Each structure stands twice: as structure tokens, then as C-alpha cells.
Amino acid sequence: MSIGAQPGTGGSVPTKEIVDKAAVGLYPNPTADWITLDIQQTSGDEFTVTITDVLGRIVHNVQGLSAGLHLLSLQSLPAGSYFFVVQDKKGILHYSAPIVKSTK
């Protein structure tokens, strides 16, 4: 029996499915008004962007984004720290990061 193998599995170790995640860029960070989202994906998936505040409340949500550059306005948000999440239409997480909205 191999090290780490489960009894009765023939010596194989169970593995989880590996998801091909989109390459995502987010800049500038910190930002005063606008942030650029760069989604590099070839599978044709659509993505949802959710921005939450530090208490987990959704403050901005954009659905139906495809691969490419997207300019998102943060002008309506007060200065502070936020959390940025990109998911595909199946709910698979592709990117998450903190962002800082600064004053002008």
C-alpha cells in the first residue's frame, strides 16, 4: 500500500478536479475612481464581478462580462477597503482580491 492511500482503493490517492481558471488582472490598486479588469479566457465563459465592503455587503455587481478589458467605475463608492470577486456562471471562483478606493 502506498503512503497516503486509502484502504481498499488499490493504492491510488483520490484527487480533486482541477479547474482551468481565467487569468485576471486588476489595476490600479489603490484607485480613486476607475479600475481596469482584464479577463483572459478562451472558453467563452461569462463572468460576474462582485464588490463587497468590509462587512460583506454587496456594493457593486456586474454580470455577463466576457474576456477582455473592462473599465469599472468606483466613483459612487466612498473611500475605503473593498473585496473584489470574479466568478463564472457556474459559480466557480476565478479571482479574489482586496482593493482600496482612495480619495481624489
C-alpha positions as CSV (number, residue, x, y, z in Angstrom):
1,M,0.0,0.0,0.0
2,S,1.3,3.5,-0.9
3,I,1.8,6.1,1.7
4,G,-1.4,8.2,1.9
5,A,-3.5,5.7,0.1
6,Q,-6.9,4.9,1.5
7,P,-7.6,1.2,2.3
8,G,-9.4,-0.6,-0.5
9,T,-8.5,1.9,-3.2
10,G,-5.8,-0.2,-4.8
11,G,-3.1,2.2,-3.7
12,S,-4.4,5.3,-5.5
13,V,-4.9,8.6,-3.8
14,P,-8.1,10.4,-4.5
15,T,-7.7,13.7,-6.4
16,K,-9.9,16.7,-6.8
17,E,-10.9,18.0,-10.2
18,I,-8.6,20.8,-11.4
19,V,-10.4,23.8,-12.8
20,D,-8.9,25.9,-15.6
21,K,-9.2,29.3,-14.1
22,A,-9.2,32.5,-16.1
23,A,-6.2,34.8,-15.8
24,V,-7.5,38.0,-14.3
25,G,-5.7,41.3,-13.8
26,L,-7.0,44.3,-11.7
27,Y,-5.3,47.7,-11.7
28,P,-4.6,50.3,-10.5
29,N,-4.9,49.3,-6.9
30,P,-5.4,51.6,-4.9
31,T,-7.6,53.7,-7.2
32,A,-9.6,56.9,-6.8
33,D,-12.4,56.4,-9.4
34,W,-11.9,53.7,-12.0
35,I,-10.4,50.2,-12.0
36,T,-9.5,48.1,-15.0
37,L,-10.4,44.5,-15.0
38,D,-8.5,42.3,-17.5
39,I,-10.1,38.8,-18.1
40,Q,-8.1,36.5,-20.3
41,Q,-10.1,33.4,-21.1
42,T,-10.6,31.4,-24.3
43,S,-13.5,29.2,-23.3
44,G,-16.2,31.8,-23.9
45,D,-17.4,31.8,-20.3
46,E,-19.4,34.8,-18.9
47,F,-18.2,36.2,-15.6
48,T,-19.8,38.0,-12.7
49,V,-17.9,40.7,-10.7
50,T,-19.0,41.3,-7.1
51,I,-17.5,44.0,-4.9
52,T,-18.3,43.9,-1.2
53,D,-17.4,46.2,1.7
54,V,-15.5,45.0,4.8
55,L,-18.8,43.9,6.3
56,G,-19.6,41.6,3.4
57,R,-22.3,43.8,1.9
58,I,-22.5,43.8,-1.9
59,V,-21.9,47.4,-3.0
60,H,-21.4,46.7,-6.8
61,N,-22.3,43.8,-9.0
62,V,-21.8,43.3,-12.8
63,Q,-23.0,40.3,-14.7
64,G,-22.4,38.9,-18.2
65,L,-18.8,40.0,-18.7
66,S,-16.7,38.2,-21.3
67,A,-13.0,38.0,-21.8
68,G,-11.2,41.3,-22.4
69,L,-10.6,44.7,-20.8
70,H,-13.4,46.2,-18.7
71,L,-13.3,49.7,-17.1
72,L,-15.4,49.7,-13.9
73,S,-16.4,52.9,-12.1
74,L,-15.9,53.1,-8.4
75,Q,-16.9,56.8,-8.3
76,S,-20.1,56.1,-6.3
77,L,-18.2,54.3,-3.5
78,P,-16.8,56.1,-0.5
79,A,-13.1,55.8,0.2
80,G,-12.2,52.6,2.0
81,S,-11.3,48.9,1.6
82,Y,-13.4,46.5,-0.5
83,F,-13.2,42.9,-1.7
84,F,-13.3,42.1,-5.4
85,V,-14.5,38.7,-6.6
86,V,-14.8,37.2,-10.2
87,Q,-16.9,34.1,-10.7
88,D,-18.0,32.3,-13.8
89,K,-21.7,31.5,-14.5
90,K,-21.3,28.1,-12.7
91,G,-20.2,29.9,-9.5
92,I,-16.6,28.8,-9.8
93,L,-14.2,31.4,-8.2
94,H,-11.6,32.7,-10.7
95,Y,-10.2,35.6,-8.8
96,S,-10.5,37.4,-5.5
97,A,-8.5,40.3,-4.0
98,P,-8.8,43.3,-1.8
99,I,-9.0,46.7,-3.4
100,V,-8.6,50.1,-1.9
101,K,-10.7,53.1,-3.0
102,S,-8.7,56.2,-2.2
103,T,-9.7,59.8,-2.0
104,K,-9.0,62.0,-5.1
